[in-house]
Amino acid sequence: MTRVKICGLMTEEDIHVCVGAGADALGFVTEYPIPVPWNITREKARDLVAAAPPFVSTTSVVGGPAAAVLEIAELVRPHFLQLHGDESLEEIRNICSSLHGTGIKVLKALRIDVHSGKALFSVSDPLKASAILAGSGISALVLDSKTASRPAGTGVSLDWSIVRKISATIRIPLILAGGLTVHNVARAVAQVRPYGVDVISGVEKHAGVKDEKLVKAFIRAAKDAL
């Protein structure tokens, strides 16, 4: 069964909504260096992570210098640290090494430009970039879309045929993000067969506020797919 992460949570109320709907994981955008509607401070993220119930995993979504994201990880203590910026391969490896033994695992988002199809990484070919990242020490690879106006939470889907090729070639879990909604998540899961899906804007009333009906419908559609 496909795992579901609901990202961009900003209140305890939305945590309760997502957990009650059956979410497997909760995501908190923590001091992201580019302005996005879901940004919260590391102190707020710490408090929300602490409010998550047992058996539901937590993720801090971060970007920026390695020292800063490691400080966030130390304070927030999420289950996962999701690198969602322009980290170099060396930085990713160093962060993974620094967190080894802490219980915090690292996810890396590979953002793909929806217009050019190029990966935002030192290697622009998405398949080659994914293969390199899969061997960097991360626990899972998140594939997300990037547009000219937003680095994440774009509401725009990726080319799922490319994502499926990546999923078939890497040996770590693949998490699909980018433009997923109640209306397309079942098709995405059927086509890509990812380990998990990650949604933010597709289940909101407006930026930063989750819609309970959409959250429930999204999770049901994702888990009933295949």
C-alpha positions, 0 to 999 in steps of 0.5 A: 500500500502506498504511503502518504505524506501530507506536507506544509502543516502549520497547526496542531489542528491540521495535524489532527486532521491528517492523522485522523484521515490516515496519513502515514507522515507529516511534513513541516517546512522549516525555515526554508530559505526561499519564501513559501506560504508554509514556512515556520520557525524551527521552534514551531516545527519542534512543537508540532513534531512533539505534538505528532502521535505515535506511529506517525512519522515526521519530516522537516523540509529544509534548504540552505547551508549544511550547518543551518539544516543540521542545527534545525535537525538537532532542535526539531528532532524529526524522524526525517530531514528532507533536503529540498534545496540546491545541495551539492553531492558533497553536502548531502553526503556530509549531512547524512554522515553527520546525522548517522547514529542520531535516529534522523534519516535523510530524504533528498528532493530532486526537483525537475523543471517542468518546462525543460525536463532538467534536474536541478542538480550538478547532473541535469539528466533526471535518470543520471542524477537520481542514480547518483543521489541514490548512492549518496547515503539518503534513505529515499528520493523525493521527485518534485516539480519546479516552476519559475515561480515556486521551488516546490508546492507548484501544483504542477505534475511531473512527467510520470513516464520519466518518474517510473523509469527512475523508480525502476532503476534505483534501489531506494524508495521513491516518493512522488511529489509535484502537482498531485491532487484527489483527481490524479493521485490514483493514476499517478500511483498506478503508473509510477508505483512509488513507495509513497506520495507527497502532497501539499497544495493539492489538499488545501482550502488555501495556502497553509490551511488543509481541507479535511475533505480533500485530505481524506479523499486524497489518502483514500485514493492513494491507498486504494490505487493499483 
